[in-house]
Every structure is written in C-alpha cells, then in structure tokens.
Amino acid sequence: MDTEGAAARRGAAGGRALPGPPEGGVPPQESARYIVVKALEDGVTIMGLTRGRDTRSHHSEKLDRGEVMVAQFTDPTAARKVRGRAEILTDVGRVESGV
C-alpha cells in the first residue's frame, strides 16, 4: 500500500523515495538551509547558536584566509555568528562581515 506522501517523495527524487520528516520534525527539504562563509582574513570564527529559551553557542570553527565553510541550519542550530572579515552567502543574498 502506497501513501500519498511517499508517492510525492518518490516523484521529487526521480523514482527513489526521499526520507520523510523526522518524528515530529520538519521535512528535510524545508530544513535544509545552508550558508557559505569564505574567510577574508586569518582567524575568522563561525559559531552555531542554539534554539530555545536560552540561546547558547554549541559549536565553533576557525577559518584562515581563503578557507570556505558550508554550514547547514539544523534542529538545534537557530543562528550562526561570524566574527572577523568574511564573505557570507545565503539563500537571501550576500553580505560581508568585519568591514
């Protein structure tokens, strides 16, 4: 027996089924938002900030000049903070930090 949701996921994937949403979560295609950060100087810091009542930094990375990081927003990651000179590309545009 085939459900309507599974048939729609197969159609979007060219015949193979895409994973459905996690239990009580957001479907993967809606949660897969990314940013690209290119360091324009040594020591650029990228921090992942949590969701919820108390926003905390849960992860950080350091980039040197010319390094690029592709970062995904996930269930625990609500925001990214970039410290230093960097070019940041998102689905809504481009911005340069530390100018």
Beta strands, then each sheet from edge to edge (+ up, - down):
strand 1: 33-39
strand 2: 44-50
strand 3: 57-63
strand 4: 68-73
strand 5: 77-83
strand 6: 86-90
strand 7: 93-97
sheet 1: 4+ 1- 6+ 7-
sheet 2: 3+ 2- 5+
end
